[in-house]
Amino acid sequence: MELTEVQDLMERLYGEADRERGIPATVAWLCEEVGELAQAVRKQTPDRQLHELGDVLAWLASLANQLDLSLDEAMRRYVEDPP
């Protein structure tokens, strides 16, 4: 799945609810999911790690949608001029 497809999927599934929740709450949920990913990396199975990676990507896509930004464009600098 391409990043654009991830954003499109999140928009179809949760777009309206995400916008009602708002950006500050979405950032809070994203941070919570990053914390869960960190715990999974330290203490859990690859299946749990994969689950948490998916959650982080989903919330990141939700945030990008609310900001009206493209994850593909955000990653372009890594192709063109990596830091």
C-alpha positions, 0 to 999 in steps of 0.5 A: 500500500502506498502512503497516498492509499493509507491517507485515502483509507483513513479519510474514508474510514475516519475522516469526519470523526477525525475532523470533529476530534480535531488536531490537538486530540489527534496529536495526543492519540498519535503520541499515545500510540508511539508510546505503545509502539515503544513498549512493544519494541522493548517487551513484546512480540513481532506481531504486537510490534506490527500492530502498533506500527499500523496504529502509529501510521494510521494516526499519522495519516489522520493528522496529515489529512487534517493538516491537508498535507501529503505524507508522500510529499513529506517523504520526498526530501528523503529521496531528493536530499536526505538529511 
